[in-house]
Amino acid sequence: MLVLPKQYYDVAIIGGGILGASIAYFISASSSNSVILLEREKEIAVHASSRNTGKVHAPFLYDPINKGLFARAAYLGFQMLREYCDIFALPFKQDGVLSVATYDKGIDILHKYLDWGISNGLQGDELYLIDNNRISKIEPNVRCLSAIYCSRDASVDYGSIARHLVHNASELGCTVAKGMNAVNVKKTNKRLEVQIIPDYSNFRLIVDSRKTDRLENKSNIKDSLRPDLFEAGTNLRTSGFKIYVNYLINAAGGNALNIAHQMNIAKKYNNLYFRGEYWLAPPEYQRVTKLSIYSVPMFPEFPFLDPHWVVRYDGSNEIGPNAVPVLGPYGYDWRSNLRRFTPKVLELAKNSGILKHMLNSRFIYLLGRELLSSVSKTAMINRVRKFLPILNPSLFTQRGTSGIRSLLVDNNGKFLPEMIEFRDESSLHILNYNSPGATGALPISASIVSRLIKDGLLQSNREKQIRRKDQWNIHNIDSKLSGKSI
Ligand SMILES: Cc1cc2nc3c(=O)[nH]c(=O)nc-3n(C[C@H](O)[C@H](O)[C@H](O)COP(=O)(O)OP(=O)(O)OC[C@H]3O[C@@H](n4cnc5c(N)ncnc54)[C@H](O)[C@@H]3O)c2cc1C
């Protein structure tokens, strides 16, 4: 059910994806502060968190030097997700993955993955090279020059995990406000002012001459918004209403940079967006492999892998994702991209870093290849046929659900290797939260909440912590994630 917020909260979290959901869970489960989770859609986790490959990524894909945080988060996330799914009977299938090299230089990259995986905590019996002879025994349909196998990789449904975390958070006292778009955040003398436009398909605006303007919840008439939240003389439909908070956590995924910019934070960064598309495999391919198969990317310097052969938690198969450039965080179709065309082109034209990318021949080649695999099904399936030649493109008839990565680039045109946090006295912004963001959401959120408690910005509540079904100590998780303990 959708609810209307009150006027004041200690903390507001913007974004009900897996990250905002995990933060809401740990705050409500560990502190006494009042907290509101604001989600612009009518449901939790309808964007990247439900539009991904659903893998609990093992940390062999991440360089421990420049992706150390994501590597540690992926390592810890595996165990936490396993425990959480176990407690609440959600699917968690430890099904393993094979990463294959189909070209000579790719073999060196496999060796690098092996070193990274071991440095990031994987054991020799969880990650190892396998020769061609054994590959043909394990996966007879796969063709490659060499491969590594990792058993500590799993498949889950991140959308249901996020919804379940929000359900737990709400039981523990968090206000979950769906259909509430936080359009502007402003610092006032004492607090932050968050301007919200509600989704009017769920809320009714009652405007009358006796100055008792109010917003009513269509599904629960008793839940109406107090008039003092509206600013006199404004058009409620276009300006919505305001709430006031002491602290803001920006976990708005692809929209997070816009919110940070409103507060004059992270101004030197820009976003580039890439849509990851999938094709559903027909049922006759269900037994083509037992494992998910990744291939070593042709352009390892860019932050996405090549399309995989995906085995999902329910046993269904897909091919994807590719990385098609689009113009916004919700650019799922051409109409939304067309709407964003002029503002995005103007923004790109002003950014010298992005322009440098546009002049890089490898980047231009990559864009061409990704666009081709968007318009041509055969081109897309052929990228996977390199290691799974048994596939026949004509049997693929249905596209899967695509998801959008929002990648940060700096003024010099460099992609940031992993997530980045910006903090000031009244807000925290989590930007560039891409893969393996879903895998790492639980430890990263536990660490954020632990640090906010240690810094006195949240008040710890021992009783609530003891009532939690999981046995996680957020402060221990924080020191493991920061690399201070093993
Ligand atoms: C194609 C693809 C495949 C991937 N595969 C994997 C994988 O296999 N394993 C893995 O670990 N990771 C994977 N990832 C990455 C992972 O999905 C993301 O890192 C993660 O889902 C990000 O979560 P989030 O909560 O930050 O963002 P989101 O899920 O996008 O959530 C952000 C939320 O904020 C809301 N919001 C935005 N602005 C506002 C506002 N102003 N007011 C209120 N609400 C707002 C949005 O509606 C949205 O619900 C993949 C990503 C993609 C795109």
The ligand as a MOL file (V3000), in Angstrom:
LIG
                    3D

  0  0  0     0  0            999 V3000
M  V30 BEGIN CTAB
M  V30 COUNTS 53 58 0 0 0
M  V30 BEGIN ATOM
M  V30 1 C 22.4770 -4.8600 -17.4630 0
M  V30 2 C 22.9780 -4.9250 -16.0500 0
M  V30 3 C 23.4420 -6.1330 -15.5320 0
M  V30 4 C 23.9300 -6.1890 -14.2240 0
M  V30 5 N 24.2800 -7.3980 -13.6880 0
M  V30 6 C 24.6550 -7.4640 -12.3870 0
M  V30 7 C 24.9110 -8.7200 -11.7770 0
M  V30 8 O 24.7590 -9.7780 -12.3650 0
M  V30 9 N 25.3550 -8.7150 -10.4870 0
M  V30 10 C 25.5250 -7.5560 -9.7810 0
M  V30 11 O 25.9530 -7.6190 -8.6250 0
M  V30 12 N 25.2410 -6.3630 -10.3330 0
M  V30 13 C 24.7900 -6.2870 -11.5960 0
M  V30 14 N 24.4590 -5.0870 -12.1470 0
M  V30 15 C 24.5960 -3.8680 -11.3300 0
M  V30 16 C 23.4410 -3.7300 -10.3390 0
M  V30 17 O 22.2210 -4.0790 -10.9280 0
M  V30 18 C 23.4210 -2.2960 -9.8170 0
M  V30 19 O 24.6900 -1.9740 -9.2960 0
M  V30 20 C 22.3800 -2.1080 -8.7160 0
M  V30 21 O 21.1310 -2.6540 -9.0530 0
M  V30 22 C 22.2230 -0.6280 -8.4230 0
M  V30 23 O 21.2840 -0.5030 -7.4040 0
M  V30 24 P 20.7620 0.9160 -6.9970 0
M  V30 25 O 19.8220 0.7220 -5.8640 0
M  V30 26 O 21.9060 1.8310 -6.8060 0
M  V30 27 O 20.0260 1.4890 -8.3140 0
M  V30 28 P 18.5560 1.2500 -8.8850 0
M  V30 29 O 18.1280 -0.1480 -8.8310 0
M  V30 30 O 18.5100 1.9280 -10.2120 0
M  V30 31 O 17.6550 2.0520 -7.8630 0
M  V30 32 C 17.6350 3.4500 -7.7780 0
M  V30 33 C 16.2100 3.8460 -7.4360 0
M  V30 34 O 16.1490 5.2420 -7.1890 0
M  V30 35 C 14.8930 5.7110 -7.6320 0
M  V30 36 N 14.9970 7.1530 -7.8210 0
M  V30 37 C 15.8060 7.8030 -8.6860 0
M  V30 38 N 15.6330 9.1320 -8.5610 0
M  V30 39 C 14.7080 9.3120 -7.5920 0
M  V30 40 C 14.1080 10.4710 -7.0250 0
M  V30 41 N 14.4450 11.6990 -7.4160 0
M  V30 42 N 13.1790 10.3160 -6.0560 0
M  V30 43 C 12.8250 9.0730 -5.6200 0
M  V30 44 N 13.3630 7.9370 -6.1390 0
M  V30 45 C 14.2890 8.0640 -7.1160 0
M  V30 46 C 14.6800 4.9560 -8.9410 0
M  V30 47 O 13.3260 4.9240 -9.3140 0
M  V30 48 C 15.2440 3.5820 -8.5720 0
M  V30 49 O 14.2240 2.7090 -8.1160 0
M  V30 50 C 23.9590 -5.0030 -13.4410 0
M  V30 51 C 23.4750 -3.8040 -13.9570 0
M  V30 52 C 22.9630 -3.7620 -15.2460 0
M  V30 53 C 22.4030 -2.4780 -15.7670 0
M  V30 END ATOM
M  V30 BEGIN BOND
M  V30 1 1 1 2
M  V30 2 1 2 3
M  V30 3 2 2 52
M  V30 4 2 3 4
M  V30 5 1 4 5
M  V30 6 1 4 50
M  V30 7 2 5 6
M  V30 8 1 6 7
M  V30 9 1 6 13
M  V30 10 2 7 8
M  V30 11 1 7 9
M  V30 12 1 9 10
M  V30 13 2 10 11
M  V30 14 1 10 12
M  V30 15 2 12 13
M  V30 16 1 13 14
M  V30 17 1 14 15
M  V30 18 1 14 50
M  V30 19 1 15 16
M  V30 20 1 16 17
M  V30 21 1 16 18
M  V30 22 1 18 19
M  V30 23 1 18 20
M  V30 24 1 20 21
M  V30 25 1 20 22
M  V30 26 1 22 23
M  V30 27 1 23 24
M  V30 28 2 24 25
M  V30 29 1 24 26
M  V30 30 1 24 27
M  V30 31 1 27 28
M  V30 32 2 28 29
M  V30 33 1 28 30
M  V30 34 1 28 31
M  V30 35 1 31 32
M  V30 36 1 32 33
M  V30 37 1 33 34
M  V30 38 1 33 48
M  V30 39 1 34 35
M  V30 40 1 35 36
M  V30 41 1 35 46
M  V30 42 1 36 37
M  V30 43 1 36 45
M  V30 44 2 37 38
M  V30 45 1 38 39
M  V30 46 1 39 40
M  V30 47 2 39 45
M  V30 48 1 40 41
M  V30 49 2 40 42
M  V30 50 1 42 43
M  V30 51 2 43 44
M  V30 52 1 44 45
M  V30 53 1 46 47
M  V30 54 1 46 48
M  V30 55 1 48 49
M  V30 56 2 50 51
M  V30 57 1 51 52
M  V30 58 1 52 53
M  V30 END BOND
M  V30 END CTAB
M  END
